[in-house]
C-alpha cells in the first residue's frame, strides 16, 4: 500500500501517517522500515515479505515455528476456588520435523530452535502456558492473529470447481498470453488481477454482482440510472482503504475506450454459471437464482430447493434468440433431437422453449433500458413506446422498423446444466459453445480459456471448537445460504463475544471498524494491536500509558495545551484509525490534608472509543475531554475539500479529515446509588477476574451548548433552548452504551453536531472542531491555536467547577 517516503515533517510519528506498510517498533530493534527499502509508491509484495522476515528474525525465540494449532477448546476452571478466567486447551501438531528446521531458519535468517517440549513459555501478560503433554498447550488467554487466510471459493456457484483461485496465481500474468480470461469478483484483488493480465490476454471480462437495484420501487429513473452503472465503491470517495483504489482501475480505461475488455454486472437475484465446454474451455452464463436449485428447474422452486442444504445444485441457461430454421442453430437442434429419442432430454424436465417476449410487455422492468430512457428524458417506458410508435395501429410506424413484429417468432432454448454437464449432454454443450457467439449478443457468449475467482477471504474458524464458533462466528444469512460471519464478533476490548480470555488482533479484529476505518490493514491494525496489548495490561491492573499534569500554575496548562496540539499535528494512531482511537484527558482532584486539592489532568493516548464509557473505572464520573479525527458525514464526490472554502468559524461544517474535540461533564454519585459488594468494586483484582462491573445510577449534569460565536449566530441564537437535563439509570454491559448513544443523538445541540457520535458518554457539554486542512497541519495562531486554547480553557474551568475547585490558572 502507500509508501510515501518524504514529507514536510521529520517527525517519526508524523511520517508514520504516510508509511502504510511498516510495523511499530522497528526502529528499536534495528529493522529498516519499508520506506527505506523501495522508492515505489505502491511496493511489490516481495518487498513487504522481505521486511516481515527481517522483523521476525529480530524477535528470535519469541516466535515458535513448525507448530500448527489444530483445535482450541474453551475449558472451565477445574478448581472451584480458582477465580482465574476459564482456561484454553490448544491442541497442536508439529508440521515441520526437526530435520527441516535448519532449512527453514536459513529462510528467515535466524537459528530456530524447537521449543515444542519446553515446560513453560511466558506470555505477554506474565502468565504461563503449561504443556502437560507434547500435543497440548494450556493458556489463560489466547490472542488469535491469523488474519483472513481462508479464500472464499463460492462453493454454492454451479461450476465453482472450474474456477482458478486468486491464491493460486503466479506473480505475473505471463501464463495467460493470448488467452480469454474471466475474473469473478469486484474487489481490489479482482481489479489488480485484471490490471496485470491485460498485458498478456486477448480480453479480460470482469464479472461481478451489482449493488441492489430497486427498479420502479420508489427510486426515480435518474437514481436507477446511477445504480444500473454498477460502478464499485471507490476509496477516494468513501475514504475507506478497502474500497477500490484508483491504482487498480486500469480495466475501466480499456472497457470504456472500446479496447475489448468488459465489465459486466449481474443483480442480486442472479448468479453466474460455469460449464466445461470444447474439452478445455469454460462457457459462462448468468441465470436467475429462481432458475437454480435441486428440483425440477422448469417448475417454481421452493426456497429449500434453490439453496439446498445438501445435494448438487443446477441452473437453467438460455441459448438464443434464434429462428428454428436458422442454419447456425441446426447442429444444436439435431443433438437435442438425438437426446430426446434416447430419452435423455425431456421437455419441461431437461429443456424448454421460451418465446421472445417483447420488452414492452414486461412492464419496463429492465433496469438498463430504464436508465437509458431516463438519460433521454423519458419518465417511463410507456412514454417512450408511445413516442417511438410501438403502440400504433397495424401498418403504421413513424420511427422505423417495428422490432416486435419483425422478431416476435424468435425463440430461446433453455437447458438444465444437469444435462449439459453430463456425459450424455457433452456433445450438445459443445454445439452450443460453437454456435452461441453467432446466435446471441450476450457479452459472455464467447468461451473462456480461464475463469479466476476473486471472492475475498474469511477468518480461520475451523481451528475453534464448535461452541466457540457458535458464539464468536454466528451463522448469518446473506441471501445465498447461511454461513459463518467473516469477522469474529468482538467487543471494544477485542475479546470474543461471551468467550472470556479469547482475543483477536490484526486484520481479524477489523470487524470492530469494518468499512469505517483502517483496522483491516497494516497502517490501521498496528495501532489496534497496540491498543489490545494496553487493554490486557489494564486488565492486569497496570494503568493505560499516559501523563498526569497537576494544573497548579499557568505553565502546567501550557504543557497540557502543547501536548494536545502536538498530538493533533503528529499522532498517527488516531489519524489512521479515525473515529476509532481517541486521545482522552480525564480530570480528577488531588488529595490534600486540608481537604482542598488541585485539578489533575491525566492525558492518555489512543484509547479505543468503545472503551471510553461510564463503566470504566477511570471514566466512571470524571469530567472527560475526548478528541478524534473525523470525516464529515457529507463527505463525497460532490463535496471534496477546497482550500479556503470557509474559515475556521465554520469548522464544524468540515467534510475532510479534521480533529473533533468533545468535553463531557462529570456526573454526581451518591453513596446510596452504588451497589455494595462485587458490583461496586473496580480495582485491578476485578479487572483480572474479567467481572462485569454494574453501572451505578448516574445523573447527567445540565449541558449548555458552547459554540464559536459566528456559528451560533448563523443558527439564529436559538440553540441554548435545546439544552435540557438528562437522567438515566442504567446497568450492565451493552445497556449503558445504547442509552448514552441515544441521549447523544437526541440531545445534541446543533444540526452540524448531529453528524458526530464519538464515544458513549452522553451528550457533550462543549464541542470544538478544527477546520479541515488538506495538509493536516494546524499551526495557525488565529485559525487553529487560539480557538483550541479557548476551548481547552473552558473545559478545564468546567472540570474544576465539578470538583469545587474555585480557580485554575
N, C-alpha and C positions, 0 to 999 in steps of 0.2 A: 504494500500500500504506500501511501505518501511518504516520500523520503526527501524532505526539504532540508538541505544541508546548511544553508546560510540564512540568517535572519538579522534584523537590525540590532537585536539584543544579544549580548553574550551570556546572559543568564542561562545556566544549565536548565533550570526549571522552565523558563520560557521556551527554550529550544525544544524541550520535550513536548510542547504543544504541537510541534510540527514534525516530530520524528514519530511516525506511526508504527514502527517495527521493532524498536529496541525495548528490552525489558528494564525494570527498575533495578538499581544496584550494580549494574555492570561496571561502573567507574570504580567501585570499591574493591572489585576482585580482578581488575586488570583486563576486562573484556571490552574491546573496542566496539562502539555502537555501530549500527547499520549505516549511519550517515558517514562513517569513516571507511566504509567498505566498497561503496559504489557511488558513481555520480548519477545513476539512473533515478529519475523521479519516481518511477514505479519499479523497484528492484525485482530481478528474476528470483524464482523460487530457490535456486541453489545458493544464492547469497544468504537468504534467510536461514536455509538449512545449515550452512556452514557456521553462521553466527550462533545458532542454537546449540550446535555441537560444541563450540568453544565455551559457551556458557555452562553447558552441562559438565564439561571436563573440569571446569574450575570448582565445581561443587563436590568433586571427589566422592567420598564414601557416603555422602548424603543421598545418593541415588543408588538404588538396588536394581541391577539389571537381571535379565534372564528369568524373571518371575512373573507369572500370569495369575491374576486373581480370577478364579472361576466361579465363585459364589460368595455373596455377602449375606450373612444371616443376622438378624436383629435378635439378641438374646436378653431376656430379663435378668436382673441381678439374682444370683443364686443365694445370696445371704440376705436374710430379712433385715439385719442391722446395717447392711451396706447401703448408704444413701447416694452412692455414685450413680451417674446416669446408666441406663441399660448398656451393656457391652455389645460388641460386634464380633462375630466369628467370621474370619476371612479364610476361605478355602483357596489354597494356592497350588500352582504346579510349576515345576522347573521346565521352562521351554527352551533353555539354552544349556546343554550339557557343559560340564566344566572344560572339556577339551575345546569348546568354541569360545571360551572367554577371552583367550589371548587374541584371537582373530577380531573379536568384537571390540576389545579395548584399543586396538590399533585404529579402528574406525573413529572412535571418539577422542583419541589422543590421550587416553588415561588408563592406567593399570586398574582393571576392575577385579574386585575380589568377591567371591560368593560368600555372602553373609547369611545364606539360607538357613544355616543351622545355629545361628547365634542365639543365645538365650534371651536377650532383650535388646531392643532398639529404642532409643529415646525419641519421642515426638516433639513437635514444636511447643506443645503445651506442657512439656515436662513430665507427661505421663508415660508409662512404659507399655510397650507392646510385647506381650509374653507369647512365647512359642512353645506350647506344651508338646507339640509333635511337628515334624517337618512339613506336614501338609496343611497346617492351620496357623493362623495368627489371630490373637485376641487383642482388641483395642477398645478404649472407651470412646474414642472419636474416630470417625472416618471422613476424610475430605476427598470427594470424587472430582478429579480434574481431567477427565478423559476427553473433554470436548464433545464434538458431534462426529464420531468416527464411522457411523453406520450409514452407508448410502441408501437413499430411498430408491427401491427398484421398481415401484409401480406394479407389484405383482398382480393387482386386480385388472390390469390392462390386458386385453386379448393380444397375445403375441409378444408379451414382455420378454420372453426368453430369447427373442431375436435381437434385442437391443444390446448395444455395447455400452458399458458403464463409463461415465466420466472418469472414474477412478482407475480405469484400465488404459487410458490413453497415454501415449508417449509424449514427451515434452514438445515435440514439433509435429506438424501435420504432413510430413513427407510421405507417410504411408497412404495418404488419400489422394495422391497425384491422379488427376483426370478422373475422379470419382464424383458421383452424385450423392450427396450426403444430406440426411435429415437430422436435425437436432431437436429433441423433445425437451422443452423447458423454457423458462423465461427469466431466469436469474442471471447474476453476473457470470456464473460458470458457463451457462449456455451462450451468453454473448461473447465471452472471451474465447470459447471454443470456435465459434463462428469466425471471429476475427483471425485466429490462427489458420483455420482451414481454408479461408478464402484465397490464400496464396497458392493453393495447390488444386483445388477442386474445379469441376465443371460448374457446379452450382451448389449453393447451400440453402436449405429450407429450414427456417426457424418456426417450429410448430409449438403452439402454446395455448393454454386455457386463458380466455379473456376475463376481465372483471365482470361481475354480474350485471347484465343489462336488463332494465325493466321497460321493455318496449310497450308503449301505449298503456302504461300503468302508472300514470301520474307525471312522468317526465315529459318535457317539451321535446319536439323534434330536434331542436338545437342541442339540448342536453344529450339526446340519444346519439346525435352525430359525433359528439366528443367521446362518448362511451364506445361507440362502434369502432373508433380508430384503433382500440386495443393497444395503445401505447403502454409501455411499462412505467412503473413509478420511478422517476428519475431522482437520484440523490441530490442533485443541485437544486431541486425544488422542495424536496421533503426534508432535507438536512439529515437524513438517516443514511449512514455509510453502507448499510446492507442493501440499499436500493441500487438501481443500475447506475454505474459510474460512466461518465462520458467517454473515458478511455476505451471502453469495451463496445462502443456503439457503431463501429465501422459498418456493420451489416446494413444499417439504415441508409447509408450512402449508396451502396450497391443496389439495394432494393428500390429506393425511390428515384435513383438516377438510371433506372432501367438496364441494370447490368446482370440480369438473370437470377440473382439471389432473391429469395422470397421470405417474407414474414407473414405467417398465416395463423390467425387466432380462431379458436372454437369456443362456444359458450359453455355455461355451467351445466347445461343439460345434454352435452355431447361428450364423446370420448374418442380417442384415437384407436385404430385397429391396425395391427401389423400381421401380414401373412407372407410366408415364404412363396416365391414365385420364380419361374425360369431358373430353377436349381439354386442359384446363388444370390438372386435379387430379393428385395423386400418391397412388397406392394402395400400401400398405406391408404387408409380411408379415415374419415371422421363420421361416426354414426351417432344417432340419437341414443342416449342412455336407456330410454324406454324400449329400444330395439335390441337390447343386450340382456343376457341373463342365462338361466339354466333350463328354462322351459321351452315351450313351443314359441319361437320368436315371431311367428306370424299371428299370434294372438296376444291380447293385452297381458303384460307381465305383472305378476304380483310383486310387491316390494321385496319379499324374501327370495324371489326368483331373480330379480335384477341384480341384487347383491347377495348371492347365496353364501351361507357360512362355509359350505363345503361343495365340492364338485367343480367341474370345469365350466367356465363361462364362455359364451359365444355371442356374436353380434350379427346383425344383418347389414350387408353392404350393398351399395347400389352401383349399377353399371348403366350408363346412358346419359341423356336420352338418345334413342335411335329409332329408325323405322325398321320394322321387321323384315323388309326386303332389302335392307342395306347390305351390300356385299361384304363390308368390313365386319358386320356382326354375324355373318353366315357361319364361320367356324365355331363361334360361341353357341349358336343355336343347334348346330349339329352335335356338339359334345353334350349339350344339355338333353337333347332327344335320346342319345345313346344311354345316358344315365337314367332317363325316365323308363325306357324299355327294360333296363336291368333292375328296375325297382329301387335304385339308389337315390333318385331325386323325385320327390313327390311335391306337387304343387300345394301350397299352403302349409308345407312342412319343412322342406329344404329350400324352396324358392317360391317367388311370387312375382306377378306382373303388376306394375303400377303405371297408371296413365300420367301423362304430362300435365299436371294440374296448373291451370293459368294462375299467374301471380295475383290477378285481380280478385280471385275467388277465395283467397286465404286471409282476407281481412287486412292485408298490408302488414303482416307480422314480420316480414323480412327486415331486420334492423338495418342492414347495409343499404337496401333500397330506400328505406325511410330517411336515413341520414342524408343521402344524396338529394332526395327531394327537398329536405329542409334547406340545404345549401342553395337550391334553386328557387327558394321562396314559396314552396307549396306547404300548406298546413296539414295536408293529409294525402293519402294515395288516391282517394276518391276524387279530390280536386284535380290531381294530375291526370287521372284517366279521362275525366270529362274534358279536359283541355286537349289531351292527346287525340281524342277521338275513339278511345277504346269502348265507349258506350253508345256509339252511333248506330243508326239503323243499318241493316244489311246493305252492302254495296256502297256505303259512304265511308270515306276515310280522308280527313283533311290533312293529317300529319304523316302519311306514308303507310307502309305495309302494316296490316293488322296481324301482329305476331300470333295471337291466339287462334286465328283461323288457319294460318299457314302451318303451324306446328302442333296443332292440337292432337294429331294422330300419333305423335311420337310416344314411345313407352320407355319405362325404366325396368330393368331386370334386377330384382332384389334377391340376394342369395345369402344363405346362412354360412358363416365361417366354419361351422361344423362340417359342412360338405366340402368347402374349398380347402380346408386344411387336412382332409382325409386322403388316404392313398387313392381311393376311387375318384376323388374330385380334383386331383393334381392336374390332370390334363385340361379340365375346364378352367382351372385357375390360370394356367399358362396361356390359354387362348384369350382370356380376359385381359391379362397383363399385356399381351401383344396389341390387342385392339383398342384398349382403353384410351391411349393417347390420341386416337383419331375419332373417338366417339364422344369425348367429354371435354369440357373446359375446366374441369376440376384442377386446381393448382397441384394436386397430389397425383395426377394421372400417370406420370412417368415413374417407372420402377426405380428404386434407390439401391445403390451399392452397399450403403451402411446407414444404420439409424442409431444415433447416440442419445442416451438418456442423461439429462442433467436435471434431476428432480430434487436436488437438495440432500441434506443429511439430517440425521437424528441422533439422539443420545444413545449410549450403550445401556440398554435396560436389562438384558438377559443376565448380567452379572449379579443382579439383585434377586433375592428370593421373592416369591410371588406376593407375599404380604407387603413387602416394601414397595414393589411395583404398583400394587393397587392403591397405595397411599400417595406415593410421590409421582407416579406416572399414570394418572387416572385415564380410563378409556374416554374417548370423546368421538362424536360423530361428525365427520366432515362432508356428509352427503355422499360419500363413496365408501361407506362401511366404517365400522368402529375401529379405532387403532389407538395405541398408546400416544400420549401427548409428546410432542417433540422435545420440549424442555421440562425438566423436573419442576414440580410445584414446591416453591420455597418461600420462606418468609423473609423479612427485612434483615435477618441475621444470616441469610444464605443457608438456613437449615431446612432440611426436608420436612414437608408437611406431616405432622404427627409422628415423626421419627426422630426423637431427641438424639443428638450426637452425630447425625449424618449431615454433612455439609457439602456444598457444591461450589466449585471455583472455576474461573476461566470462562470459556465460551458456554459451558453447561449452565452457568448462572445467568445467562443473558435473558432467560425468561422473565426475570425481575424488571427488565427495562426494554423488552423486545419492541422494536420499531419506535422507541422513544429516545434512546441514547446509544452509546457505542460499546456496551458491555459485551458484545459478541466478537470483539476484535481486539488485537493486541493493545492498541492505544487506549482502549477502554478497560479491558479486564485486568490489565496490570495494576490498575488503581482499585478495582473492586476486590481483587485478590488481597491487596494490602489491607483493605478495609475488613475483609474476613479475618485476617491474622489479628488485627487490632481488636476485632469483636471477640475472638477467642480469648485473648489476653484480658479483655474487660470482664468476661465471664469468670475468669480465674481470680478476679479481684484487683488486677492492675488497672490503673487509670488510662483513659484514652490519651495518647500523647498530646501535649499542649503546653501552653504557657499561662501562668497566672500573674496578673498585674493588679496591685493594690492602688486604687485611684485616690491617692492622698495629696497629690500635687499636679500641677499642670503638665510637667514633664512626663508623668505617667499616662495622662490622657493622650499626649502627643505620641507616646510609644504605642498605645493601642491603635491610634489612628494610622500611624505609619505601617504597622503590621497589616492592618486591614487593607490599606491602599496597595502595599507591595503584593499581597496575595491576589488582589483583583487584577493587577497588571502582569503577574508572572505565573500564578498557580496553574499547573497542568491538569491536576486531578479533576477539579470542578469544571474546567474548560472542556475536557474530553467527555466527562460524564455529566454533561449539562442536565440540570433538573434532577439529578440522582445523587450526587455527592455535594454536601454543603459544608461550608465553614460555619461554626457555631460559636457564639460568645454567650455564656450563661453567667449570670450575676448572683452573687451571694454576699453575705456580710461577715466580715472577720469577727472573731470573738474578742471580747475586751473585758478586763477585770471590772471596769466601771459601768459595764452594761451598754457601752456605746458600740464602737466598731466602725470600720470603714468599708467602702464598697469594693468588692473583689470581682474582677473580670477574668474569667477563665476562657482563653481562646483555644479552640480545638479544631483541627483541620480535617476535612474530608470525612465527615460523618454521613453514612447513608441516610437519606432523608426519611426513609421508613422507620429508622430507629429514633428519630427525634420526635418523641411523643411524651405525653404526660405520664406514661407508665415507667419511663426511665428514671432511675434514682436521681440522676443529676438534673433532670428536667422537670421533676415532679411538680413543683410550684414556683420555679425560678423564673424571673424575667429573662427572656432569651432573645438574642439577635441572630438571625439566620441569613446567610446570603448564598445564592446560587447563580449560575449562568442560565439564562433562559432565551428561547426564541419567542417572539410574539406569536400569538395564535393565528394571526392573519398572514404569517409568512407564506409566500407562494410566488409563482412565476410572474404575477402581475404587481408584486409589491416588493421588489428587490431593494436592497439598501442603496440609498443615493446620498452621497456626501453633501451635507448642508441642507438636506430636505427640510429639517426643522431643528430648532435649537434645543438646548438641554432642558428648558422649561416644559417641553413636551416629551420628555424621555420615556414616560410610561407608554407612549404610542410606538415605541421602537419595535421593529419586527425582526431585525437581525440580532445575532447573539449579543447579549448585554447583561451586565450584572443587575441583579434584583435583590434588594435587601428588605427584610421584614422584621419588625420588633413586636414581640408578644409580651404583654404584661404578665406579671406573676399572678398567682391565684391565692386565695385565702384558704388556709386549712385550720380547722379547729380540732382539738383532741377528740371530740365526740364523733367527728367524721371518719376517723381512722378505725379500721377493723383491728382487733388485737390479734396477737399471735403471728402465725406464719404470713398472713396476708399483708401485714404492715412491715415485714422485715425486708430490707433492701440492701443488706450487706453483701460482702463478697461470698459468704457461705451460700446464700440463697442463689447467687449467680452460678456458683459451681454446681448446685443441685438442679439447675435449669427449671426452677419453680416459677410459675406464672404469678406475678405479684398483683393482687387485686387492686384495682384503681380506687382511690379514695373519692369521696364525693367532692366535687370541685365547683366553686362558684367563680365564674369568669368575671373579671372586673369590667367596669364601664369602658368601652372603647370609643375614642374620639378620632375621627379621620384627620390626618395631618397631611396636607398636600403642598406642593410648591405653589405659591400664590397665583401665578398666571394660569395654571391648570385648574385650580379651584374656581377662579373667576370664569374660566371658559365653560364650566358646567353650571354657572348661574348662582353659585354660593348656596346651593340647596343641599349640599352633601352632609352637613352636620346633622340634619334631621334624621339621617339614616342610622345614626349611632344609637344602639339600644343595649340594655344589659341582657346578657345571655346566661342562662343557667343550665347546667347539665349534671345529671347523676349517672355515672357510667361505671361499669365494672367488667373486667375480663378482657383478655386479648382479642383484638379484632373489633369489639364493640366500640372501644374508645376512638379508634381511627375513623370509623364510619360516622360517628356522631360529630366529632370535631370537623371532619371534612364537610359534612352537611352544613354545620354552622358557618364554616368559612365560605361556602358557596352562597348561602342565603344572606349573610350579613356583610359581605364585602362592600365597602362604602362607595366605590365608583365603578362606572361601566368599564373603564380601562383596566381596573384592578381585577375584575372578574375573570380576566384571562389566566390568572395565576393561582396555583394552589401548591405551594412548595412543600409544606410539612403539615402534619395533622396536629396542629396546636390550637386550632380555632381561628378566629378572625384576627389578623394583626392589628395592633393599635397604631402603628407607624409603618409606612411603606416608603420606599425610595427606589427609583430606577435611575441608572446612569445611561445616558443616551448612547445608542448604538454607534459603533465606530468600526470601519472596515479593517483597521489595523489592530483592533482590540488593544488600544493604547490610550489610557485615561490619565493624562498628566496635566491637563489644563487647569490652572488655578481657578479661573472663573467658571468654567463649564463643568469641571469634574470635582476638584478637590474641595472647594468651599461648600458646594451643596452637600457633599458627603460628610464633611466635618460638621455642618449644622445638623444633619440627620443623626450622626453619632452622638453629638452633644445632647440632643433631645432625648435619645434613647437612654443615655446614661442618667440624665435627670429623672426620667420616669422610673428607672431601676432603683435609684437612690430613694425616691419617694416611697416606693414599695416597702423598703426596709426601714422607713422612718429616718433616714439619714438626711439631715437638713440641706446640706450643700456639698457639692463636689467641685473640684477645680474645672 
